[in-house]
């Protein structure tokens, strides 16, 4: 298993885009702030720009983890370590 970290503190002033490998394929992920709900959302799109999922982002502690992509991706996990300011992708 390998882990790649993407910096994201949750205090960013604009959307952030990154391209992790999820279940063996590269996807485009975008963290977007939703002003109405006052929270971050994660949108994942494939190489054809089809939206695969769009979900609210929940921060995790350093000891436990909430997998943001559970139920959609089977061999990869994505966890936002809020305190560390990192999105952790493990595959």
N, C-alpha and C positions, 0 to 999 in steps of 0.2 A: 504494500500500500504506500502511496505517496500523497503528500499534502502540499497544496499550494495556497498561499495566503494572499488576499487582496485587501489593501488598506481601505477601511470604511469605518468612520467614527460614528456616523449618524448625525453629526453636526454640520455636514456639508451644506453649502449654499445652493448647490445645483445637482442635477441627476448625475449619476456615475455609470459608466459602461465598462464591462470587462468581458473577456472571452475564455471561459474555462472549458476543459474537456469534461463532459458529463457522460457517463456510460460509454466512453470510447469515441464520442463525436464532439466537435467544437460547436458551442452554442454562444449566442450573444445574450448577455445578461445586462439588464439595466435596473438600477435602483432609482425609483422615482418617488418624490414626495407628493403625497395627496393632501392638499390643503384642507379639503372638507373633513377628512377623517383624522387629520393631524398625525399621520404616520407614514412610514416608508413602505413601498410595495416593490416586489421583485418581479420583473417581467422577463421571461426566457423565450427567445426566438431561435428557430433553426436557420440553416444557411439559405433557405428560400424566403426568409422573413415571415414565416408562419409562427404565430404565437403558440407556444407549447404550454405555458402556464403563466398565471399572474396571481400572486399571493401576497398577503400582508407579511411583513417581516417582523419576526420576534427575536429579541436578543437572548443569548444564552450566557450562562456563567462559565467560568473557566473549568469547573469540575463536571458539569453536565452539558448536554447539547440537544437543541431542538433542530432536527433535520428539516430545513426549509423546503426540500425537494422530495420528501418522502411520498410514496404513492405514485410518483411519475417516473423517477429514475430509481433503478434498483441496485446498482453497484457503486454509486457515488453518493456521498453526503455533502451537504452545504450547510454550514453552521456560522451564524454571526456571533462572534465573540465580542460582544458590545464593550466590555471593560477594556479589552485589548485593542479595540479599534480595527478588527480584522474579520474578513469573511474567509472561512476555512473550508476549502474544497478538498475532500479526500476520496481517492479512487484506487 
